[in-house]
Amino acid sequence: MSSIGFYISLPLLYLISILPFPLFYLVSDGVFFLLYRVIGYRKKVVYENLKKSFPEKNHEELKAIEKKFYKYLCDLFLETLKTLTISKEEAIKRCSFNENTKTIFKQLYDEKKSCILVMGHYGNWEWAGNSFSLINPQQLYVIYHPLSNKHFDKLMYKMRSRFGTKLYAMKDTMREMVRNRHEINATAFIADQTPSPEGAYWTTFLNQDTPVFWGTEKIAQKLGYPVVYVTVNRIKRGYYQVNTEYLVTDPKNTKEGEISELHTKKLEKDIIAQPEIWLWSHRRWKYKRNK
């Protein structure tokens, strides 16, 4: 999109963002109709991903999940826009942290320990980041891929950092984490990206050979940071709860592949429990494992 196109669309994005939630979700319903019924955005990719991940389900069951996923995808897109204007109080109300989760982060902070958070594209990870920075004492860093469109990249940066979250460009992650090692912080890794197959850790995920980035595991071992697994459960439309658990407390004493295997299996379990809130539209399995 050109600069002119971006600035023309910006007022519309803010207008959607300030809508009251009942009207806001009516707009999402309209977007769903266009995306799913009219455009058919990536429907082939989504259905094939579901079919291979759940071979035990029949066509009707897969189509039911597919439809729920598209409804959720539209909500997620608009909820991301909502971060432009949402209040602190509403952000915490809409994406809460359970008491066990708050206890874990308070304990880590009191012990002056930084940590690594590992999660997937499951639930509303954007709202979770904002709520984390409002609720928990440590500085949150989120790893992201800068967008090619500099205007939208700046907008996304603004949305993600409104409440104090800071961002690392993926290529700078290790250098920045080392630079900030004297600060008590938490760094969030989205672990279900698609790495190049060469040098990736390979495992079975949702019944398919799947490459996994080594980064989360290698950085945790290098810095000795505890690894906390994060789940963002959708309670009902527009409401989420963040749940966490220790994945490993002493990563330097883990075997090669252990951390990668653990967080991948945790995510798999979450997806099986509530499949419609994972990002089925991305091409997770575009690479094949060399036999």
N, C-alpha and C positions, 0 to 999 in steps of 0.2 A: 504494500500500500504506500502511496506517495505521501509526502508531508501534508499536502492539501487534503487528501482523503482522510488522513488521521485526524486533522483538526476539525474537519466537518463532522466526523463520527464522534468526537470527544463529548460534545454536549449530550448526545443520545446516551452514551455510556453512563454519564453522571445522572441523567434523568432516570434511567433504569435503576441505578444504585440507590436513589433516594425514595423510590416507591415504597409504600407500606407493604409489609410482607404478604398479606392476602392478594393484593394486586400484583405484586412482584412474581408470585408463583403462578398467577394467571398468564402472565407474559411467558413464563417458562413453559407452560402448557402449549402456548401458541408456537413457541420455538420447537418444541417436541414434534408437533404436527408437521411443521415444515421439514425438520431434519430427518425424521423417521418416515413419514408418509409420502412426502413430496420429493425430497432430495435423495433420500436413502443413503446418507453419509456412511461410508465404509461398512455397509451392512454385510457384504461378503466376508470381509476381514473378521468382523465380530462373530458372525455365525460359525465360521471355520475355527476360530479360536475356541469357542464354546464347545463345538462338536468334538474337537480333539482333546479338550480338557475334561469333558464329561462323557466319555464313550458309553456309559451305562444309561444315559438319559435319551428318551425318544425325541422325535422332531417337535412335538407339541411342548414338551418341557423346555427344550432349548429355546424355542421361540418366545415362551413366556419370560424366561430370563433375559433374552435379548430385548424385549419390549421394556421391561423394568429398567434395564441398563440405560437405554436411551432416555427414558424419563429422568433417571438420575443424572446422566451426563449433562442434560440441559439445566437441571437445577445447579449442578456443580459449576458450570460455566457462569451462570448468573450470580451465584453465591460468591464467586471470585470477584465479580464486579462490585458486589456489595461491600467488599473491604475498602473501597474508595471512601465510603462515608459512614460506615457502621460505627456506633459509639462503643466505648470501652465496656460499658455495662451490658450492652446487647451482645457484644462479641463473647463475653464470658458466659452469658446466659445460653447462647446458641451453641457454644462448644465448650463444655465443662470438663474438668479433670476430676476423676474420682479421688476419694481420700487416700487410697493406697498409692496412687500415682503422685499426689502432692507430697506424701510422706517420703517416697523414694527420692524425689528431687531435693527436698529439704535436708534429708540425711546426707546426700552427696555434697550439698553445699556446706553443711555444718562440718563435714569431714575435709572440706577444701579439696574436693576431687572433681575434676572435669570429667565429662563423659561423652560417649558417642551414642546418638540415637539412630536406630535403624528402623525403617518403615517402608511401606510400598505405596503405590498409587491407589490407595484404598481408603474410602471415606473422604472427607474434606480435609486434605492435608494443608491447604492454604489457611483455613480457619484455625486449625490446630496450632500452626506456627504463631498466629497472632495471639491466641489465648495463652499459649505457653509464656510469651513475653510479658503478659499482663498478670499472670498467676505465680510464676516461679521465680526464685531469686537470681539464678544464674543467667548470664548473657547467652542468648541463643544465636547460633550461626546456622544458616541454611545454605547448602550447596546447590547451585543452579547453573543452567546452561544459558548464557546471554542470548537473547533473541536477535535474529539478523536485522529486524526492523528496529532501528535505534529509538524511535518514538514509543513503540509498544514496550520495548525493553525498559525504558525509563519509567513508563507507567506501571509495569509489573513490579519494578524495584520499589516504587513508591508505595504500592499496595502491600507488599510483603514487609516493608520496614516501618510502616506507620506507627506501630506500638513498640518499637525498640529492637526488633529483630534485625540482625545484620547478615549480609550475604557474602558468600565466597563464590567466585567463578570457579567452575570445576577444575580447570587447569592450575589454579593457584591454591588448591585446598591444603596440600601438605605444607607448603611454605607458610601459609597464613596460620595454620594450626600450630606450627612450631613457633612462629613469631608471637602468638598469643598464649603460649603454654603457661605463663605465670598468672593468667587470669582464670577465675573459676567460671567455666562455660560449658555449654552443651552444643555439639555440632550434629546436625541432622543429615543423614544420608538416605536418599531414596534408593532402595536397593533392587528395584525391579526394572531398571533401565536395560538397554540391550547393548552389551559390550561387543567389541570385535571378538570373534571366536578364538583368534590366536592369543594365547596367554590368559584366557578366562578360566575361571573355575567352572567345571561342568558337573551338573547334577540332574536328577529327575524332578521336575516340577510340573504339577498338574498333568501327569502321565506323558510328559514330553522331555526329551533331552534339552537342557536349557543352560546357556552360558550365564555366569554371574560375575560381576566385577569383584576383583580381589581387593579393591581399595579399602572398603570398610574393615575387612579383617587385617590387612597389612598395616594400616594406620593405627588401629587399636593396639596391635602387638608392638608396634614401634614406640608409641607414646605411653602404653600401659594403661589406657583409659578403660574403665568399665563400659560394657556395651549394654544398652537398654533397648529392648524391643518395644515399639509403639504401635498400638492399634487405635484407629479412629472409627469407632462404631457409630452407625447411624441409628439413633433411637426412634426417630420419626422424621417426617419431612421438615427440614430446616433446623433439626436439633441433632447434636453429636455428643459423644462422650469419649474422652481420651483415656485409654487404659494402658498401663505399662508394666513390664516385669524385667528383672535382670536377666539378660541372656548369658553373659559371663562377667564375673567380677575381677578376674585376673587373666586377661587375654594373653599375657606373656607365657602362661603355662598351658596354652591350648595347642592341639595338634593342627597341622596344616589342613585347611579346609573345614575345620570344626565350626568356626564362627559362621562361615558362609553357609554351611549346611543347616545350622541351627536357625538362622533368620529366614532362610528360604522355606523351611518346613513350617515355621510359625506363620508366615504369610499364606502359605498354601492352606493351612487349617482355617485361617480367617476367611479366605476366599470361598472355601467350600461351605462355610457357615452362612455367608451372606454374599453370594456371587455377583449380584447386580451392582454392587458399589465398588468394583475393581475396574480398572481402565482397559476394557476389552478391545477398544478401538486402536490400540497401538500394536505395532507388528513385533510382538515379543519373540516370536520364533522364526525369524527370517533367516537365521543361520542354522546350518546342520552340523552335527558333530562329526569330526573325522574318525572313522572306525579304524 
